[in-house]
Structure formats: C-alpha cells, structure tokens
C-alpha cells in the first residue's frame, strides 16, 4: 500500500511537472508568434544578447550589422528585444510616418529620478502631447537673443580675465548654457559662484561622465547594484535635488499676476485648472519638466559647442574663413546677431557640419510601439522597443563623401548659398523630436560666432590637441582639452 501511494505521488508530481512545462512552452510560443515577422538580426548569447559584441562604439557595430541584415533589424540587448532603425528612410518611416504608433516610452532605468514624468520619460498619451505642445509653443515665441546676450557678455568677460592662460572650454561654456536655460525657466540667472548653481553643474557633468559606464543597466536591470550604476543613480538624484532647490526658491516669489519664465506659465496653468478640471501640470510634472529642460537645454548645447571648438582648432583654415566672413559682414564694432544669418552662409554651413560630424546623440532614447506596426514588410508588435542609430545617417558614405572629414562646403551649393540636405536631422523628427530645436539652433549660432569673432583660440604650448573622437554615453562626450584665447585685433 505504501509503495502504491509512493508511485501515485510520483505520477502526480510528474504530471504536474509536465503540465507546468506545457504551460511554459505555450507562453513561449504565444510570445514568439508575435515575433515571427520581426526583422532578422544577429544572434547573441543567453541573458546578455548582443551586448558583448557592441565594442567601444556601438553605433559603428550596428552600422556594420545593417549592411548584413538591412536598415531595420532586431537585436536582443540583455533582457530587451529592440528593433534598430538605421538610415534616414527607416527612421523617417517609423518615427515620422508611423509616429502615432511608435512614440511610446518604455521605462528608462537611467532616468528613474524623473519618476516617469515630464516630456522625456512620460509615455505617449494625451497628457504628454498637451504638455509637449505647451512647452514647444512657449519656446518658439522666445526672444532668444535677449535671453543669451547677458550670458555671452559674462562668458566673454570670463575668457578675457584668463589673460591668455589655458582653461577648460567645456566648463566655461557649460555655465553659460546652464544660465541661458535657467533664465528661460525662471526669468533670472544664477551667479557662477552660487553653491546651488555649482552643485547643479557638477552633478550633471558627473552623471554624463558616468552614463557610458552604467548604460548597461537599461538592458540588464538586475545589475543596478553595480558600483558604477549606483554612482550614476546618486549623481542623477543629486542633480534632481539641485534643480529642486532652485525651483523651491523660485516658488516662494510666485505671483499669479506676473510671469518671470516658463516655470511661471506652467504654474499659472496648474492654478487655473485646479479650480475647474485636471491640471495640465501637477507638482511632479513641474519638477520633472524643469529637470528635463535643464539637462537637455544645457548639457547637450554645451557639448555641441565644445565639439565645435575642438573641430575649429583641428581645422584652423575653416576657422580663419569663418572669421573672415564675420569680419566682412559684421565688422569689428559689434557682435553677430540673428539678423546677420542670411548673409553668413559659410558660418551657417560650418555650424551644420559641426552637428553632422559629431551628432551629440548617436542614438535616440528608446521608443515603444503603442500598437502593432507594419513597416517594410515586417510586423513590429505592440510594446516592442525601438531605437534609431543617427550615426548611420551622419556617417553614411552614400550621402556624404568621406564622412569623417570636416567639410562645411557640403552644405553650400554652387552659388554659395546654404543648401538643404534631406536626411540632415540633428534634432530628430516625429512626435519625440527635440522640443528645444527653436532655442538650440540660434543659441549655438550666437555663442559660437561671438567667441570666434572676439577671440583667437589656440592649443596651449606643449599640449597636443586630442583627436575628435568621443565616448558614447547619454551624449557623445568629447575628449578633455584646454584652450588659450587672445582678443582679436
């Protein structure tokens, strides 16, 4: 009898195990049935996927894979299945033409400090669209020249006080771009020696530096405990706290009958809508958007300007031609203005080539399919993550001959005018494109032209200028270098 009970027990256990295996197999088949029409891609290894094969510059590896698998292919990065988009046509067809279906946002562990709020991390929804439209409308009506002139004065004065001694260009320009976006947000600038302002700049510089070391946690979330991942989380939290301190100070002087900057317009919306319906911005939206605009409006612009200086030092003939055009059109008695732009084609072409040669974001932030997407003969299931490799546009030999060479004339026609090049999308496209384009383009023009018009920049004696090769992280970080500046005569 005991033997029979044992045999029955074993049979029950075996049956339960078989049922469990059948359920698991069924779930796998259901999951894989949605992946049948996913684009093909390279095989990875269990758990890690293709992560071990991406090398130092993943954007270049992905371009190589696109030659084999096509411009839309699938990779497994850790626990995430991602459809990679390479080349202008693929990115346009998915992000723009299928924008309503491809503009979701998955959970981004790196940006947990935003708590899934704000126009960077919020998922695609009516609330997201309304907030984004509100911010874009405000930024598009700004008098950018008015908001930058004081900071350009301060930056030029800072460089003059160096008296030709070496200084870190990135640190200098970061303070200026941070104050520009701070003025837009709050209506007033911060003093460079203000402790909260210094904490803010130091925190996001630290986070940007750590991002390349800790980006693996976005694909292998269970590695959050690694030292570099913990350090990155701490750096972003420190940044968030620094922004919040400035925000809380600003709130103390809030007057519903006055508007000092974008934050006040958001607060007006919150107060007005609280009386009748759901607010456009709640408290957490206010914090998250303030933090998002600070980091995207300062770090990205300062990084782009730093790359610009590195290229102008590397190509002194281009810099001399740029200065000659500015001297001819602007003269020596004033600074370049936005009204001068139509008369400065080589200057504008140089700025475009600077953005092309080192697009500061090689990859888009991950998107998410909000519905099934049919594109180029493939079915991309709802919930699938999507990423664009912008490097595959700007370093595409079929579009640009010798793409690694710095040649502003690419953007000029035979008549000496700036020409439009299809596929030149430094601010991306679609419903997740950069909302600050209307600010960043004139700001970069005003700061860079003011500097090269005022000073001659050189590499310090005894130092060697690094090659224009960066490190891929949340932005494409330029190598460290110092410069000397002397007033032009």
Secondary structure, DSSP 8 states (H G I E B T S, - for coil): -HHHHHHHHHHHHHHHHHHHHHHHHHHHHHHHHTTTTS------BTTTBTGGGS-S-HHHHHHHHHHHH-SEEEEEETTEEEEEEESHHHHIIIIITTHHHH-B----GGGGGGTT-HHHHS-SSHHHHHHHHHHHHHHHT--HHHHHHHHHHHHHHHHHTTTT--EEHHHHHHHHHHHHHHHHHHSS---TT-HHHHHHHHHHHHHHHHHHHHGGGGT-GGGTTSHHHHHHHHHHHHHHHHHHHHHHHHHHT--TT---SHHHHHHHHHHHHHTTS--SS-HHHHHHHHHHHHHHHHHHHHHHHHHHHHHHHH-HHHHHHHHHHHHHHH-SSS---GGGGGG-HHHHHHHHHHHHHT-S-SB---EE-SS-EEETTEEE-TT-EEEEETHHHHT-TTTSTTTTS--GGGGB-TTS-B---TT--TT--STTS-TTHHHHHHHHHHHHHHHHHHEEEE--TT-----S--EESSSEE----EEEEEE--
